[in-house]
Amino acid sequence: MSQEELNTQSVNYVPTTKENVQQIEQRKTREENAYVLMDEIVERLKLLDYEEKFKPLTRLYFAEPNKSNPTEQFHTFIKLYTWLTNDKLGLKILPIDLYDDPNTIATNLSM
């Protein structure tokens, strides 16, 4: 039996096509972009002295899911959004109740 025949009989065999390779490369690029973007976000927040009100964020804080406590990540995002909108932009948004449903909070932010 040839190596190719053995590979095709494997349960996890996925034929490598040009499209598969492109999809893998696109996913890698999106992940890399998330890290670069988060690095830029942290630097810009530092310029706004966010560390006076919030604990310092790691450069990967929003780029990777917090598997141990995803709610903390969401609450931090909402608090940062509220702080930026109210204090830094001077726009007054309705108070956000962090115990509301996350979908409700996201809908209210978009209004």
N, C-alpha and C positions, 0 to 999 in steps of 0.2 A: 504494500500500500504506500502510495506516495505521501509526501509531507502535506501537500495541498488537500488530499483526501482526508487525512487525519485532522487537519484544521477545520474542514467543513463539518466534520462529525462532532466537533467540540460543542458543548452546550452554550458556551459564552462566545462563540464565534460571531463576529460582526465583520462582514466584508468591508474592506477599506476601499471606499470610493472617493472620488474627488469631492463630492458633496459632503461626505462624512468628515473628511479632513478640513474642509472649509468651515463646517459647523464647529469643530473642535477649536480651530484657530479663532473664530469669532467669539466663542465663549471665553477663551483665554484673554483676548483683547478687552472684552467687557470687564472681566475681573481685574485686569491690570488697570484699566481706566478708573474703576471704583477706588482703588488704592491711591492713585494719583489725585483724584478728585477729593477724597477725604483728607489727604495731606494738605491740599490747598485750602480746604474749609477750615481746618485747624489753624493754619497760619493766619487766615483772615479773621477768625474769631479772636485770636491773640491780639490782633491790631485793635480790636474793639474792647479789649480788657475783659473778656468773658470770664477769666479765671477769678475775678473778684466775686462773682455770683455763683459760679459753678465749679465743680471739681474738674481738674484738667482732663481733657479727653485724649485717649490714645489716638494715634494716627490711623488705627484700624477700627475705631469704635463703631462707626456706621457702615463700614465697608464689609464687615463680616457679621453674620447673625450671632447674637448672644444666646447660646444654646441653654445656658443655665438660668437666665432670667430675661426673656425677650420683652417683658413688660417694662423693665427698667430702661431699656433702650428706647422704647416708644415714649415713655414719660419724659426722658431726657430730651428727645426731639421736640416734644410739645412745649416743654418749658423753654427751650432755646428759641423756638418759633415765637412764643408769646413775648419773651424778653426782647428779641430783635424787632418785632412788630410794634410793641407798645413803647419800649424805652428808647430804642435806637432810631426807629422810623417816625415815631410820634403818632402812629395810627392807633386808635383805640379799637380793640376787638373785644367781643363779648368774653367774659371770663369762661375759662374752660375747666370743666370738672373732669379730673383725671380718672374718675371712677365710672364715667359714662362708657358706653360701648365704643370701641375704637373706630368703627365705621361711622358712627354719629359724629365723633370728634373730627374725623377726616372730612366729612361732609361740611361741618360748620367752618372748618378752616378755609375751604374753597369758596365760601360765600363772601 
